[in-house]
């Protein structure tokens, strides 16, 4: 078995994480992981992140039910970013879209809205 990769957490002890749909290849979101979040992700098979705004561990889908089931966790060549290959339940974006990357820089909506956030977040 190969040796584990040494991870290069930033000065806040976080790594950026790209969540990508394992089947379609669509990039769903960008978040951050602490060592604890990565450990929970690996232990449970459900994506966990660190919420910088709330300053706490965050289980993706804990409120909405839109879980991200981990198929694989990859690390980049420098050990300073992660890729979660996931099976997404529902939408990844809290605004109701399948992906957080649902707009062009000109504001054109190019993504699909898959749920009404008012029905999910009360």
N, C-alpha and C positions, 0 to 999 in steps of 0.2 A: 504494500500500500504506500502511495506517495506521502511525503511529509505535508502537513498543513501549511498553507500560505501565510506568511506574516502580513498582517494588516496594518496599514498606516493611517490610523485615526487622526483627525485634525486636532487643533488646539482645544476644541470643545468636546473631544472624545467621540466624534461622529464621523460617519462615512456617508456620502451621497449614495442613494439607491435608485436605480431605474427599475420600474416594474414593467415587464413586457408580457403580452399575451403569448403563451408558449405555442399555441397553434397558429394564430394569424401573424404573429410577429409585430403587432401594433404596440407602440409605446403607450402605456396607460397612465403613468404618473412618475413623478420624481419626488422622493422623500429622503429622510435621513435615518440612519440606524446607529444606535449605541451598541456597545458590546452586549448589554442585556437584551436589547431588541433582537440582535442577530442570534443570540443563544435561544430565545423564545421561539423565533422563527424556525430554527433548526430542530428544536425539541418538539414542537407542536405540528409543524408542516403548514402552519397558517402564518401569513406575513404579519410581522410586527415592525413598528418603526418607533422613532423617538420624535415626539411633537415638540418642535422648537418653540412654538407659540405658547403651548400649555406647560412646557418643560416637564414632560412625563412620557412614560412608555405608552404606546398606542397600538392596539390590536386593530388592524384594518378590517372594517366591517363590524366592529364590536357594537356599534349603535345601529347602523343601517342594515346589518345582516349581509352586506355585500362583501363577503370574505374573499381573500386571495389565497388559493391553495397552491402551495409551493411545489413546483415540479423539479426545480434545480436552482441552486444559488451559485453564481459565478463571480469571480473577482477579476478586475482588470490587471494589466501587466505590471502596474506600479503598486498594486495592493491598496489603492486609495479610493476605490469605487466598487460598488456591488451591482450586480444584475440579478433581479429575482425573475425567473421565468415562472409565470403563474397561470392558473386556471381561475379566471375572474367570475364571481357570482354577481350578477347585476352590473351596475356601473361602477367604475373606479373613481369618478369625479363626484365630489360632494354637491356639485351644481346640477347633477342629474345626467351627465353625459357619460358615455362609455369610456372615454379617455379624457384626461385633463387637458390634452392637446387637441381641443376641438375647434380652435379658431386660428385663422391666419393672422399674421402681424397687421394686416389691414382691417381686421375685425370680422371678416367673413366666417360664418359658422360652417364648418365642413364636417363636423362630427355628428353622431346620432345621439339624441336625448333618449335615455332608456328608462328613466323614472322621474317622478315629480318630487323634488326635495322637500316640499311642504308636507307631503304624505309620510315622509321618512323621518325627518328631523323636526320634532315638535318642541 
